[in-house]
């Protein structure tokens, strides 16, 4: 039997690299997937690829309470309940030292990456409680366990969701609602291309290219490469399903060994 057979999964940030990989994998493993993002055209493409018998979508800004409640309600209306929340929506912000960091960008990163997760949990938990339990998987990052120069907003947000996860795990345990984070290292996604391009733009050196920047980052990962979105999605699937039934309150690294202490 498929590992997520009969389960309903809500996935935010569903059109990004990791979110899309998770949506496809979850559906392949038997789940009905309710996709959430702000880009309707990409959502339509994702549903078309997965199949309307397995996937639906809601356009929503996860920072807004009414829109967050709406995507939860839409999933319940379409699929009958929710067993899994993959709180994956996130943005990178910009690269800048703290004194120069734009306040509006900081606020937006915190709104999407932290408030959006909190709102998702707020509205999903009552539905999961009625269902007899469930699994909430939050996308954090290796940035959630360490610092990075010029990325104060992103790192702060990814630390914050680990704290949020731990609170939610304790609150959810009596209702059999498990909550964990998945913490990827650099992954082959649009976000990493954006960060690489910002790094290059900030340097007054024509020898520094996106390829050089990527190689420099990869060399600091013990496995000497970026991860693939599917590798992250497989960890998310494990935490979403019944195989991880005794796993809650945990921080799960998908980082090629980066957090083992190698800089």
N, C-alpha and C positions, 0 to 999 in steps of 0.2 A: 504493500500500500504506500502511496505517496506520503511523504513525511509531514505535510501540512494539510492533508485531506480533510475537507469539511470546514476548515478555518476561514475566517474573514480577516483580512489584513488591511489596515489603513496605512498608506505610505505618503508622508509629506516630502516635498522636494523630489517628487517622483520622476521628473524629467532630466535630472542631473545624472552624472555618470554612475554613482553608487546607487541612487534611488531607482534608476531605470534597470540596472542589473538586478537589484533586489526584487523589483516588481516581476520581472521575467522569471527569475528563479522561484519565487514564491508561487507564482501561477503554475509553473511546471511541476511543482511539488504538491499541487492540489488545492491551493488556496484561491479564494475569490479576493481580488485586490481592488481596493478603492483608492485611486490615485489622486493626489492633491498637489497643485502647483499654481503658479501665476500665469503661465504661458499656455493658453488654451490650445493653440495649434499643436504644440508638442505633446500635450496631454491626449489630444485626438489621435495623433500618430501612435502613441504608446498603446492606447486602447485598441487601435486597429491591428497593431502588431501582435498583441497578446490574445485578442479576441473578445468581442463584447459579451460572450457567455461567461468569461472569467474576470473581466475588468470593467470598471466604471471610472468616471472622473468627476472632480469638482474643482472649479477655479476658485482659489482662496488665497488671501494674504494671511499667513499664519499669525501675524502680530495683532490681528483684529479679533476681539472676542466673538462678535456676531458671525464673522466668517469662519472662525474655528468651530463654533457650535454647529454652523450650517454643514460643514463637511462631515462632522460626526453624524448629524441627523440624516444626511444623504446616504451615508454608508449603511446605517441601520435600516432606512427605508428600502434601499436596493437589495441588501443582502441578509437582512434579518437580525443583525447583531454585529459585534466586533470582538474578536479574540486577540488581535495583535495590533499594536500601534508601533510603527517604525517612525519615530520622530527624527527625521533626517534633514529637513529643510535647513539650509545654512548659507551664509555669505562670508566672504573673506575680508571685506573692508579694503583698506589701503595700506601702504607701507609708509610709516612716518614715525620719527621719534615722538615720545609722549608730549613734549612741549608744543610740537607743531601739528599734532594729530587733530584733524577736523572734528569738532564736537558732534556735529550732525551725523558724521559717518560712524563715530563711536556709538552713538545712540541707536542708529539703525542696525548695526551689527548685534548689539545687545538685544534689541527688540526681536530680530529674526531668530537668533541663535539661542536665546534664553527664554524670553517672554513667549515666543512661539511654541517652544517645548512645554513650558508650564501650562499654557492654555490648552494644548493638546491633551495633556494628562488630566487637567481639570475637567474637561468635558467627556473624556473617554472612560475614566474610572467608574462613574455610575453605571455606564452601559456594561462594562466588563463585570461589575459586581452582580448585575442581574443575570449575566451569562454563567456565573459561577467561577469566574477568574479569567486570567489572561496574561499576556506578556507584553511589556512595553520595552522597546529597544531604542536607545537614544544614541545618535551619532555624535561622539565627542571627537578626540584627536590625540595624537601624541603631543599636540600643543596644549592639551588639557592637563598634562603632568609635568610641564616644564615651561621655561620662558623662551622667547624669541625676540631679538631686537626688532624694533619698528613694527611689531604686530601685537601691540598691547590689547586692542579691542578683541581680536580673534582669540588670542590665548586666554584672555579673561573670560570670554564667553564659554570656551571649552572647559575651563576649570569649573565654571559655575554650574554647568549641566551635570557634572559629576556629583557635586553637592546636592543638587536637586534630585538626582537619581537616588541617592542614599536616603534622603527624606521620603521619597515616594515609595521606595522598597520597604521601608519600615511601616509606612502607613498601609501599604497594599497587602502585606503578608497575611493579615487575618482574613482577607477576602480571596486568597490564592491569586493575587495579582503580583507577578514578578516584574522587577525593573532592573535593567542593566545598561551599561554603556559599551559601545564598540569604539575603539580608539585606533583609527588608521594612521599610519605614517603617510608620506607622500604617495598619492595614487594617480594613475594616468587618467586625469579628468580635466575638464575645463578650468576648475578652480586652480589646479596646480599650474596650468599654462598661464593663467592670469597672474599668479604670484611670481612666476619666473619672469614674465614680461615686465612686471613692475620692478623687480630686482635689476634687470638689465637697464631699464630707463633711468634708474637712480644712480647709475655708475657712469662716470665720465671716462670710459675706456672702451674703445671700439673692439678690443679683443674679447670682451665679455659679451657672449651671445646667449640666447635661450638654451642652446645645446650645451654650452660650457657651464651655465648655471645649473642645469639639470644634472649634468655629470658630477658636479661638485656636491650636490645634495645626495645623489645616489651613492657616492663613495663613503658617506657617513652612515649608511645603512649596512649592517653586517652582510645581508644577502646581496648587496651591491646593485640594487635595482629599485625602481618604483613598484608598488603593487598594482594589480589589476582590480577594477571594480568588482569583478566576480569573486575575487578572493575575500573581499570584505563582505559581500553578500552572503557567502557561505557561512561565515560566523554569525551574521544576523539571522540566518535561517535556523541555525542551531539554537540560538537563544529564543527565537520566536516559537519553536516547537516543543513538543513534550519531552524530547530527549534531554532538555535542560531543566527538568521539572524541579530540581533542588538547587537551582542557580538563581540567586537574586542578590541585589546590592553589589554586584561585581563590576570591575573595570577590565574589559577584555581587549587586549592589544592585538592588532593585526598590522605589524610594523616591521617585519623582516629583521627583528632583533634590535631595532633602534633604541628601545627603552631599556635594554640590558646594560647600558652604561657606556656604550661606544659613542663618541661624539663625532 
